[in-house]
Structure formats: structure tokens, C-alpha cells
Amino acid sequence: MNYLRFGACANCKKYNTGFFYCHSCDPKISQSWTSGNSEIDQFIKNAQINSKYYHKVIEFIPYDKLKNAKQIGKGGFGTVYTAIWIDGKRTYDIGTSYNDVLLSRVQCNVALKSLTGILNISSDFFNEVK
């Protein structure tokens, strides 16, 4: 059924799991990373696995992939920053034919929030985010 809806992966030739998107070949999903919090890691991995679109995947962004971080606000639950994401957001362009798709990344500005007490975060927080 996925083959009819999403086609085959150009790399591994297995059925795509989404629109021009193969979870098996996506390096950000298959690579080993950690935020330092197992609940956050599991939340991100589940969101990645359930994504049907290349350009809508939630990613963990290591701090060294950000530049020009600046504080823009502070409140009772944490601090908000803006920064430039060096690797950038996922994007795609469809070429002259439907089978001609270019997957790429575009450097962009992001908003970041540091949460106070993140080590004690509960799974209820992630239910609110969904």
C-alpha cells in the first residue's frame, strides 16, 4: 500500500514510509544521538518514526550546530533564545517530473527554549506537546 501512495526509496529500493521519505535511509533518524534525557530522546524518536514527511521531522539539534544565539526573553519556566541553525531545516523541490525530487537543507533562524528543571520532566509534558 505504501508503494502505491509513496513510491520506492531511490536509495534502498524499499517502500517509502512517507512522501519521498524513507525512515531507513534518513541519517538523522538512524544516527546515534542523545539529548541527555531518555524521555526526550524517546519522544523525538517516536515523532521521527511517525513522520510521513521529510520536511516535518522533529530533530535533536546539538548546540554546536547553532550560531549567534541571543537571549530574547525570560520567564518562570525558562529562557527563550534565537539562533541560526547551521545545518538548517529540511526542504524538497520537485523537478521536471514527479520522480525528480531534490532533498536539501536551508540554513534558518530558530527559536529555542531552555526549560527550568528539565531533568525532572514528566511524561505529562510530552502529552501536552503532541
C-alpha positions as a printed Julia matrix, in Angstrom:
130×3 Matrix{Float64}:
  0.0    0.0     0.0
  2.82   2.46    0.83
  4.36   1.77   -2.59
  1.19   2.94   -4.29
  0.99   6.06   -2.13
  4.63   6.97   -1.59
  6.71   5.03   -4.15
 10.03   3.32   -3.57
 13.14   4.77   -1.95
 15.7    5.76   -4.57
 18.5    4.58   -2.28
 17.43   1.26   -0.69
 14.54   0.43   -3.09
 12.23  -0.41   -0.15
  8.82   1.22    0.15
  8.96   4.84    1.23
  7.39   5.45    4.63
  6.14   8.87    3.54
  6.09  11.37    0.7
  9.54  10.83   -0.9
 10.73   9.81    2.55
 12.4    6.63    3.8
 12.97   6.23    7.55
 15.57   3.52    6.92
 17.83   5.79    4.86
 17.39   9.03    6.8
 20.75   9.66    8.5
 19.26  11.83   11.26
 16.91   9.04   12.34
 19.37   6.19   12.08
 22.3    8.02   13.71
 23.1    7.65   17.36
 22.49  10.82   19.43
 21.22  11.76   22.85
 19.84  14.87   24.48
 20.93  13.55   27.86
 17.32  12.83   28.87
 15.89   9.43   27.92
 12.27  10.66   27.88
 13.15  13.49   25.49
 15.12  11.08   23.31
 12.19   8.65   23.16
  9.74  11.48   22.36
 11.9   12.67   19.44
 12.49   9.12   18.11
  8.74   8.35   18.21
  7.93  11.61   16.41
 10.55  10.78   13.75
  9.24   7.26   13.2
  5.67   8.51   12.87
  6.51  11.34   10.47
  5.25  10.86    6.94
  7.07  13.87    5.52
 10.79  14.56    5.1
 10.37  18.26    5.82
  8.32  17.79    9.02
 10.66  15.58   11.04
 11.45  16.71   14.58
 15.2   16.67   15.15
 17.54  16.98   18.1
 19.89  19.86   17.27
 23.25  19.78   19.05
 24.37  23.16   20.34
 27.43  23.15   18.07
 25.05  23.27   15.06
 23.77  26.69   16.18
 25.43  30.09   15.84
 24.7   33.63   17.01
 22.49  32.51   19.91
 20.88  35.51   21.63
 18.51  35.66   24.58
 15.19  37.24   23.64
 13.09  36.54   26.74
 12.93  35.0    30.18
 10.03  33.73   32.26
  9.15  31.48   35.16
  9.54  28.26   33.17
 12.72  29.06   31.26
 14.62  31.31   28.88
 13.92  31.88   25.17
 16.68  32.37   22.61
 17.02  32.88   18.89
 19.86  31.36   16.85
 20.85  30.35   13.33
 20.63  26.61   12.66
 23.73  25.9    10.55
 22.5   22.62    9.01
 19.07  24.15    8.54
 15.55  22.94    8.05
 14.65  20.16    5.66
 13.18  21.13    2.32
 12.46  19.49   -1.01
 11.9   20.59   -4.57
 10.13  18.63   -7.28
 11.98  18.92  -10.58
 10.64  18.5   -14.08
  8.9   15.23  -13.21
  7.19  13.81  -10.15
 10.05  11.31   -9.74
 12.69  14.05   -9.8
 12.87  15.24   -6.17
 15.76  17.11   -4.58
 16.01  16.79   -0.79
 18.08  19.5     0.84
 18.51  21.73    3.86
 18.3   25.51    4.19
 20.04  27.47    6.95
 17.41  29.25    9.05
 16.62  31.11   12.27
 15.17  29.04   15.11
 13.65  29.79   18.49
 14.99  27.83   21.44
 13.65  27.46   24.94
 15.6   26.2    27.9
 13.25  24.69   30.44
 13.92  25.09   34.14
 14.02  21.72   35.91
 14.3   19.69   32.67
 15.93  16.76   34.47
 12.71  16.19   36.41
 10.39  16.47   33.41
  7.45  14.07   33.39
  5.77  12.26   30.53
  2.73  14.53   31.07
  4.76  17.35   29.5
  5.17  15.36   26.27
  1.45  14.57   26.14
  0.83  18.34   26.12
  3.33  18.88   23.28
  1.71  16.28   20.99
